[in-house]
Amino acid sequence: MSNITLFDQELPDFLQSAGTSALTQQLAGKVGVKRIVPKNGIFRKTVSGKEMGKIKGGTMNAIIVNASPQVGRIFYAKAWTPDAEPTAPDCFSNDGRTPDKNADNPQAERCDSCSQNIKGSGMGSSKACRYSRRIALVLEEDFGTSLEGDVYQMNLASKSLFGDKVGDNSYPFEGYTKYLSNNGKSLDYVVTELSFNDGNDNQSVLFSPVRFITKAEYAVSSAAAVTPETQRMVVMTPYQADVSGSAKPLAVSAPVPVATFKEDPIEEPVKREKKVEPKPTIKKDLDSVVKAWSDED
């Protein structure tokens, strides 16, 4: 049968609403990772490294549907510059404890004893090896009437992960998950507002609860959380840059579980001559939103 004869035929009923297949899009080079990139007080939507739009207002509401099970680490031997070409990290870890087996240049057998993970190994008093965690989220505005929200990846650096509470109920990510858990709430069952920390040069992201998700939102977000595509979004691979085609990410050999946020606390390594500074304790006071939730229970 020739192509002309095939194209003259009417598409079968069961394919009329299927759209272009994922395989065809992949082979045509039309599939890329969708990301939300927080930068300079603006949340930018990107696909394969190309900016496709901006979220106005400096805040956005989203449902966080998945996240890396543990805080990871990433190390580049070469200092970053604005004109630098995207490159793979020299060393990285998905569990924050040992270098990944696919790391090109492991710096130590364990992260807690690595010289790149000590304050002062980077610029100034910073560490050369940085904390990192990936989350997958669906924007509230994308649900609409059709409830077909796209899943986006977001990379959270150290300042968006750790730190003190800001204002009434805004936290860096690690504090936010503990805040919800301490009050009997689930991260993926609430709509979260993401905003920028004005006290940190608008470079780090804060999280605060807005409302419970609806039944319709739950049906979509819970299904999106376990898809292979979403699971791959929260796994760190040797190629980290937002560029399509320059390198091929490693395939995920096994499904990645939805993060439970119950791992043991990470102890930051310090120089031997210095005493270990106690970590700040996150307050467990109830804000007005969570009080309202508790009254509903």
C-alpha positions as CSV (number, residue, x, y, z in Angstrom):
1,M,0.0,0.0,0.0
2,S,1.4,3.3,-1.0
3,N,1.6,6.4,1.3
4,I,-0.8,8.3,-0.9
5,T,-3.4,5.5,-0.5
6,L,-2.8,5.4,3.3
7,F,-3.2,9.1,3.7
8,D,-6.4,9.1,1.7
9,Q,-8.0,6.8,4.2
10,E,-10.0,8.1,7.1
11,L,-8.2,7.8,10.5
12,P,-9.8,5.0,12.6
13,D,-12.2,6.2,15.4
14,F,-9.9,5.0,18.2
15,L,-7.0,7.1,16.9
16,Q,-8.8,10.3,16.1
17,S,-8.4,11.6,19.7
18,A,-5.0,10.1,20.3
19,G,-2.9,12.9,18.8
20,T,0.7,12.4,17.6
21,S,2.2,9.4,19.3
22,A,5.1,9.8,21.8
23,L,7.3,7.6,19.6
24,T,6.8,9.9,16.6
25,Q,7.4,13.0,18.6
26,Q,10.6,11.5,20.0
27,L,11.9,10.5,16.6
28,A,11.0,13.9,15.2
29,G,13.0,15.6,18.0
30,K,9.9,17.2,19.5
31,V,10.2,15.8,23.0
32,G,12.2,17.7,25.6
33,V,12.2,18.0,29.3
34,K,9.8,20.8,30.5
35,R,11.3,22.8,33.3
36,I,10.5,25.7,35.6
37,V,13.7,27.7,36.0
38,P,13.7,30.2,38.9
39,K,16.1,33.0,38.2
40,N,16.3,36.7,39.2
41,G,12.8,36.8,40.6
42,I,11.1,35.2,37.6
43,F,9.8,31.7,37.1
44,R,10.7,30.8,33.5
45,K,9.1,27.9,31.5
46,T,11.7,26.1,29.3
47,V,11.7,23.1,27.0
48,S,15.0,21.6,26.1
49,G,16.8,24.7,27.3
50,K,14.7,27.2,25.3
51,E,12.5,29.6,27.1
52,M,8.9,29.2,26.2
53,G,7.3,31.7,28.6
54,K,7.4,33.4,31.9
55,I,5.1,33.3,34.9
56,K,4.2,36.8,35.9
57,G,4.0,38.2,39.4
58,G,7.0,36.4,40.9
59,T,4.8,33.7,42.5
60,M,3.1,30.6,41.2
61,N,0.8,27.9,42.6
62,A,1.5,24.3,41.9
63,I,0.9,20.7,43.1
64,I,4.2,19.0,43.8
65,V,3.7,15.4,42.6
66,N,7.1,13.9,43.0
67,A,10.6,14.6,44.3
68,S,14.0,13.0,44.6
69,P,13.8,10.6,47.5
70,Q,16.9,12.1,49.1
71,V,18.9,15.3,48.8
72,G,21.7,14.8,46.3
73,R,25.0,16.5,45.6
74,I,26.7,17.8,42.5
75,F,30.2,18.9,41.8
76,Y,31.8,20.7,38.9
77,A,35.6,21.0,38.8
78,K,35.5,24.0,36.5
79,A,34.0,27.2,37.8
80,W,30.8,28.3,36.1
81,T,30.8,31.4,33.9
82,P,27.9,32.9,31.9
83,D,29.6,32.1,28.6
84,A,30.5,28.5,29.5
85,E,29.2,25.7,27.4
86,P,27.0,23.2,29.3
87,T,28.9,20.3,30.6
88,A,28.3,17.2,32.6
89,P,29.2,17.4,36.3
90,D,32.5,15.8,37.4
91,C,30.9,14.1,40.3
92,F,27.3,13.7,41.6
93,S,25.3,11.7,44.0
94,N,21.6,10.8,44.1
95,D,21.5,9.9,47.8
96,G,23.9,12.5,49.1
97,R,26.1,9.8,50.7
98,T,28.2,8.2,47.9
99,P,29.1,9.2,44.4
100,D,26.8,7.8,41.7
101,K,28.3,4.9,39.8
102,N,27.9,6.9,36.6
103,A,29.9,9.9,37.8
104,D,32.8,10.6,35.5
105,N,35.3,11.7,38.1
106,P,34.3,10.6,41.7
107,Q,36.0,12.8,44.3
108,A,35.9,10.4,47.2
109,E,34.4,7.1,48.3
110,R,31.9,8.9,50.6
111,C,30.4,12.3,50.4
112,D,30.8,13.0,54.2
113,S,34.6,12.5,53.9
114,C,35.0,14.4,50.6
115,S,37.3,17.4,50.5
116,Q,35.0,19.1,48.0
117,N,32.2,18.9,50.6
118,I,33.9,21.1,53.3
119,K,33.2,24.8,53.7
120,G,35.9,26.8,52.1
121,S,36.5,24.3,49.3
122,G,34.4,26.6,47.0
123,M,34.5,30.3,46.5
124,G,34.8,32.1,49.8
125,S,33.3,30.1,52.6
126,S,31.1,28.0,50.3
127,K,31.4,24.3,49.4
128,A,32.6,23.2,46.0
129,C,30.1,20.4,46.1
130,R,26.5,21.6,46.3
131,Y,23.3,20.2,47.6
132,S,20.6,19.6,45.0
133,R,17.1,18.2,44.9
134,R,14.7,17.8,42.0
135,I,11.0,18.1,42.2
136,A,8.2,17.5,39.7
137,L,5.2,19.7,39.7
138,V,1.9,20.6,37.9
139,L,0.9,24.2,37.7
140,E,-2.5,25.1,39.1
141,E,-3.2,27.3,36.1
142,D,-2.6,24.4,33.7
143,F,-5.5,22.3,35.1
144,G,-8.3,24.5,33.7
145,T,-11.5,22.7,32.7
146,S,-9.8,19.9,30.9
147,L,-7.6,18.9,33.9
148,E,-4.6,18.2,31.7
149,G,-1.7,19.7,33.5
150,D,1.8,19.4,32.1
151,V,4.5,18.1,34.5
152,Y,7.5,20.3,35.0
153,Q,10.9,19.6,36.5
154,M,12.5,22.1,38.9
155,N,16.0,21.9,40.4
156,L,16.4,23.2,43.9
157,A,19.8,24.4,45.0
158,S,21.0,24.6,48.6
159,K,19.5,28.0,49.5
160,S,16.1,26.8,48.3
161,L,16.4,23.6,50.4
162,F,17.8,24.7,53.7
163,G,17.2,27.7,56.0
164,D,14.8,29.4,58.4
165,K,11.2,30.1,58.1
166,V,10.4,33.4,56.4
167,G,7.3,35.4,57.4
168,D,4.2,33.6,58.7
169,N,4.4,30.3,56.9
170,S,7.0,30.3,54.1
171,Y,9.9,27.9,54.2
172,P,12.7,26.5,52.1
173,F,11.8,23.1,50.8
174,E,13.2,20.8,53.5
175,G,11.6,22.9,56.2
176,Y,8.3,23.1,54.3
177,T,8.0,19.3,54.0
178,K,8.7,18.9,57.7
179,Y,6.2,21.7,58.6
180,L,3.4,19.9,56.7
181,S,4.4,16.5,58.1
182,N,4.5,17.8,61.7
183,N,1.0,19.1,61.2
184,G,-0.4,15.9,59.7
185,K,-0.5,17.2,56.1
186,S,0.8,15.6,52.9
187,L,2.9,17.6,50.5
188,D,1.2,16.3,47.4
189,Y,-2.3,16.8,48.8
190,V,-2.0,20.6,48.9
191,V,-1.6,23.4,46.4
192,T,1.7,25.1,47.2
193,E,2.6,28.7,46.5
194,L,6.2,29.1,45.3
195,S,7.8,32.5,45.7
196,F,11.2,34.1,45.8
197,N,13.1,35.0,49.0
198,D,13.5,38.8,48.8
199,G,16.2,38.6,51.5
200,N,18.3,36.3,49.3
201,D,18.7,38.4,46.1
202,N,15.6,36.7,44.6
203,Q,17.6,33.6,43.8
204,S,16.1,31.1,46.2
205,V,12.6,29.7,46.3
206,L,10.2,29.6,49.3
207,F,7.2,27.3,49.7
208,S,3.9,27.9,51.6
209,P,0.5,26.1,51.7
210,V,-2.5,27.5,50.0
211,R,-5.3,24.9,50.1
212,F,-6.2,21.3,49.8
213,I,-6.4,19.9,46.2
214,T,-9.8,19.0,44.8
215,K,-10.9,15.5,44.0
216,A,-10.4,16.1,40.3
217,E,-6.9,17.5,40.8
218,Y,-6.1,14.5,42.9
219,A,-7.1,12.1,40.2
220,V,-4.7,13.8,37.7
221,S,-1.8,14.6,40.1
222,S,-1.7,11.1,41.6
223,A,-1.6,9.5,38.2
224,A,1.1,11.9,37.0
225,A,3.3,11.1,40.0
226,V,4.0,7.5,39.0
227,T,4.5,7.8,35.2
228,P,8.0,6.8,34.0
229,E,8.4,10.3,32.6
230,T,7.8,12.0,36.0
231,Q,10.0,9.4,37.8
232,R,12.9,10.2,35.4
233,M,12.5,13.9,36.1
234,V,13.6,13.5,39.7
235,V,16.7,11.4,39.1
236,M,20.0,13.1,38.6
237,T,22.0,11.9,35.5
238,P,25.5,12.8,34.3
239,Y,24.0,15.4,31.9
240,Q,22.4,18.3,33.8
241,A,22.2,21.1,31.4
242,D,19.0,22.3,29.7
243,V,20.2,21.5,26.2
244,S,18.7,18.9,24.0
245,G,20.8,16.7,21.8
246,S,24.3,17.4,23.3
247,A,24.3,14.4,25.5
248,K,21.9,11.5,26.2
249,P,20.7,11.0,29.8
250,L,21.0,7.6,31.2
251,A,17.9,5.5,31.3
252,V,16.3,4.8,34.7
253,S,16.7,1.0,35.3
254,A,14.0,0.9,37.9
255,P,11.0,3.0,38.9
256,V,11.8,5.7,41.4
257,P,9.4,5.8,44.4
258,V,7.5,8.9,45.3
259,A,9.5,10.7,47.9
260,T,8.5,10.1,51.5
261,F,10.9,12.7,53.1
262,K,11.7,10.3,56.0
263,E,15.4,9.8,55.4
264,D,17.9,10.4,58.1
265,P,18.9,14.0,58.5
266,I,22.0,15.0,56.6
267,E,25.0,16.0,58.6
268,E,27.2,18.6,56.9
269,P,30.9,17.9,57.0
270,V,33.1,20.5,58.6
271,K,36.8,21.1,59.0
272,R,38.3,19.2,61.9
273,E,39.5,22.3,63.7
274,K,36.0,23.7,63.9
275,K,33.2,22.6,66.1
276,V,30.0,21.4,64.4
277,E,27.4,24.1,64.6
278,P,24.0,23.0,65.7
279,K,21.4,23.1,62.9
280,P,18.5,25.6,63.3
281,T,15.4,24.0,64.6
282,I,12.3,24.6,62.5
283,K,9.5,26.0,64.6
284,K,6.3,24.0,64.6
285,D,3.9,26.9,65.2
286,L,0.6,26.6,63.3
287,D,-0.2,29.3,60.8
288,S,-3.7,30.4,60.1
289,V,-4.0,28.1,57.0
290,V,-3.0,24.9,58.8
291,K,-5.2,25.8,61.8
292,A,-8.1,26.0,59.4
293,W,-7.2,22.6,58.0
294,S,-6.9,21.1,61.5
295,D,-10.4,22.4,62.3
296,E,-11.8,20.6,59.2
297,D,-10.3,17.2,60.3
